[in-house]
């Protein structure tokens, strides 16, 4: 697993496209948060907080993470190296986890780099350090947990096809459904008796809870279970392709 992890990390940072993906994400993020052309400009807000970022980040990550993950298995299928990996004396789930943690490391790096905005706000406020840091760290935790599911979904999408573009689109659509789909269905009036239950199946419900500073064991179990289920499905797909 560690060998797969190191290989994926080196391939990403050895590729201009990989670095370009991170660069484009940071540029778009900073343009939205700090540019005068953006209606979400933090400087136009009356309060020094990061609420705008944590509202926009799940949308940006819907594109960022599938873009990072689209090559994980699709390229292996395309160039025929998947057979060499699968026939090695390591379980398939370790291959998946190696790729999963490599993507997650890159995503964590992207999240970490956005912390520059927090430092900027810390010094730009009317009073130095007038920030609700516990709430910000809680929101970052929620964003990271959300990213873990986006990552597993995107890797699962990559395991289904040898076409990277289709993998990206499929990962984007599946992640969008998991984030918005259950909230939308749960808002339908004639489903009122089960609205709340349906909403709890969606990523946005649990992300919002953690982002509001509420740490519940059920939310952590939800994110862990989603990752476990999707990675298991990825293993099933690869096993079937191998047969």
C-alpha positions in Angstrom: 0.0 0.0 0.0 2.8 2.4 0.9 4.5 1.8 -2.5 1.3 2.5 -4.3 0.8 5.7 -2.2 4.3 7.0 -2.9 4.0 6.2 -6.6 0.7 8.1 -6.9 2.1 11.1 -5.0 5.2 11.2 -7.2 3.2 10.9 -10.4 0.9 13.8 -9.4 3.6 16.2 -8.5 5.8 15.1 -11.4 3.0 16.1 -13.7 2.4 19.7 -14.8 -1.3 18.9 -15.0 -1.4 17.9 -11.4 0.2 21.1 -10.2 -2.0 23.1 -12.6 -5.1 21.6 -11.0 -4.0 22.8 -7.5 -3.0 26.2 -8.9 -6.3 26.8 -10.7 -8.2 25.8 -7.5 -6.3 28.3 -5.4 -6.6 31.1 -8.0 -10.4 30.6 -8.3 -10.7 30.4 -4.5 -8.8 33.6 -3.9 -10.7 35.4 -6.7 -14.0 34.5 -5.2 -13.0 35.4 -1.6 -10.8 38.5 -2.2 -11.5 40.0 -5.6 -13.6 43.2 -6.1 -15.4 41.4 -8.9 -16.9 38.8 -6.6 -20.1 39.4 -4.7 -18.7 37.0 -2.1 -15.7 39.2 -1.3 -14.8 38.8 2.3 -13.7 42.4 2.6 -17.3 43.5 1.9 -18.5 41.5 4.8 -19.2 43.4 8.1 -17.6 40.6 10.1 -14.3 38.9 9.9 -15.2 35.3 9.3 -14.7 32.5 6.8 -18.4 31.6 6.3 -18.2 32.5 2.6 -15.3 30.0 2.1 -17.0 27.2 3.8 -20.2 27.7 1.8 -18.3 27.8 -1.5 -15.6 25.1 -0.8 -18.0 22.1 -1.2 -18.9 23.3 -4.7 -15.2 23.9 -5.7 -14.3 20.5 -4.3 -17.0 18.9 -6.5 -14.7 19.8 -9.4 -11.3 19.6 -7.8 -11.4 16.1 -6.3 -12.8 14.3 -9.4 -10.1 16.1 -11.5 -7.4 14.8 -9.1 -8.8 11.3 -8.9 -9.9 10.7 -12.6 -6.5 9.0 -13.5 -6.3 6.7 -10.5 -7.7 3.6 -12.2 -8.8 4.9 -15.6 -5.2 5.4 -16.7 -4.2 2.0 -15.4 -6.9 0.4 -17.5 -6.0 2.5 -20.5 -2.3 1.7 -20.6 -2.7 -1.9 -19.4 -0.8 -1.7 -16.2 -3.8 -2.7 -14.0 -3.0 -6.3 -14.7 0.5 -5.9 -13.3 -0.8 -4.2 -10.2 -3.6 -6.7 -9.5 -1.3 -9.8 -10.0 1.1 -8.5 -7.3 0.9 -10.4 -3.9 -1.0 -7.6 -2.2 -4.8 -7.4 -1.6 -6.8 -5.3 -3.9 -8.2 -3.2 -1.1 -4.6 -2.1 -0.2 -4.2 -0.9 -3.8 -7.4 1.1 -3.5 -6.4 2.5 -0.1 -2.9 3.5 -1.4 -4.5 5.5 -4.2 -7.2 6.8 -1.8 -4.8 8.1 0.7 -2.6 9.7 -2.0 -5.5 11.7 -3.4 -6.5 12.6 0.2 -3.0 13.9 0.9 -3.2 16.1 -2.1 -6.6 17.4 -1.1 -5.4 18.0 2.4 -2.6 20.1 0.9 -5.1 22.1 -1.0 -7.2 22.7 2.1 -4.0 23.6 4.1 -3.0 26.2 1.6 -6.4 28.0 2.0 -5.4 28.6 5.6 -3.6 31.7 4.3 -7.0 33.3 4.2 -7.5 32.7 7.9 -4.1 34.2 8.7 -5.0 37.3 6.5 -8.3 37.7 8.3 -6.6 37.4 11.7 -4.5 40.5 11.0 -7.1 42.4 8.9 -9.9 42.5 11.5 -10.7 45.7 13.4 -9.2 44.0 16.4 -6.2 41.7 16.0 -7.2 38.1 16.2 -10.9 38.8 16.4 -11.9 35.5 14.9 -13.9 32.6 16.1 -11.0 30.1 15.7 -12.8 27.1 17.2 -15.7 27.5 14.7 -13.2 27.8 11.9 -11.3 24.7 12.9 -14.6 22.9 13.2 -15.6 23.9 9.7 -12.2 22.8 8.4 -12.8 19.4 10.0 -16.2 19.2 8.3 -14.6 20.1 5.0 -11.9 17.5 5.3 -14.5 14.8 6.2 -16.6 15.8 3.3 -13.5 15.6 1.1 -12.9 12.0 2.2 -16.2 10.9 0.7 -15.7 13.0 -2.5 -12.4 11.2 -2.8 -13.8 7.7 -2.4 -16.6 8.4 -4.8 -14.2 9.8 -7.4 -11.9 6.8 -7.2 -14.9 4.5 -7.5 -15.9 6.4 -10.7 -12.4 6.0 -12.0 -12.6 2.2 -11.4 -15.6 2.0 -13.7 -14.1 3.2 -16.9 -10.8 3.6 -18.8 -11.9 7.1 -20.0 -10.6 9.9 -17.8 -13.1 12.5 -18.9 -16.0 10.1 -18.3 -14.5 9.3 -14.9 -14.3 13.0 -14.0 -17.9 13.6 -15.1 -19.2 10.5 -13.3 -17.3 11.5 -10.1 -18.7 15.0 -10.3 -22.3 13.8 -10.8 -22.2 11.1 -8.1 -20.7 13.6 -5.6 -23.2 16.3 -6.5 -26.1 13.8 -5.9 -24.7 12.7 -2.5 -24.3 16.4 -1.5 -27.5 17.9 -2.9 -29.7 15.1 -3.9 -31.1 13.9 -0.6 -31.6 17.5 0.6 -33.6 18.2 -2.5 -35.7 15.1 -2.2 -36.2 15.8 1.5 -37.5 19.2 0.8 -40.5 17.9 -1.3 -43.7 18.8 0.5 -45.6 15.5 0.1 -42.7 13.6 1.6 -42.9 15.7 4.8 -43.2 12.7 7.2 -39.8 11.4 6.1 -38.1 14.6 5.1 -35.7 14.7 8.0 -34.8 11.0 7.6 -34.0 11.5 3.8 -31.9 14.6 4.5 -29.7 12.7 6.9 -28.6 10.4 4.1 -27.0 13.4 2.4 -23.5 14.8 2.8 -24.7 18.4 3.2 -26.7 17.6 6.3 -23.7 16.2 8.2 -21.3 18.8 6.8 -23.5 21.6 8.0 -23.8 20.1 11.5 -20.0 19.8 11.9 -19.4 23.2 10.3 -21.7 24.8 12.9 -19.4 23.5 15.6 -21.5 20.5 16.7 -19.3 17.4 17.0 -21.5 14.3 17.1 -20.4 10.7 17.0 -23.2 9.9 14.5 -21.7 12.3 12.0 -18.2 10.7 12.2 -19.8 7.3 11.9 -21.7 8.5 8.8 -18.6 9.7 7.0 -16.6 6.5 8.0 -19.5 4.3 6.8 -19.8 6.1 3.5 -16.1 5.7 2.8 -16.1 2.1 3.8 -19.1 1.3 1.6 -17.8 3.1 -1.5 -14.3 1.6 -1.2 -15.8 -1.8 -0.9 -17.9 -1.2 -4.0 -14.7 -0.1 -5.8 -13.1 -3.4 -4.8 -16.0 -5.4 -6.1 -15.8 -3.6 -9.5 -12.0 -4.2 -9.8 -12.5 -7.9 -8.8 -15.2 -8.3 -11.5 -13.0 -6.6 -14.1 -10.1 -8.9 -13.1 -12.3 -12.0 -13.6 
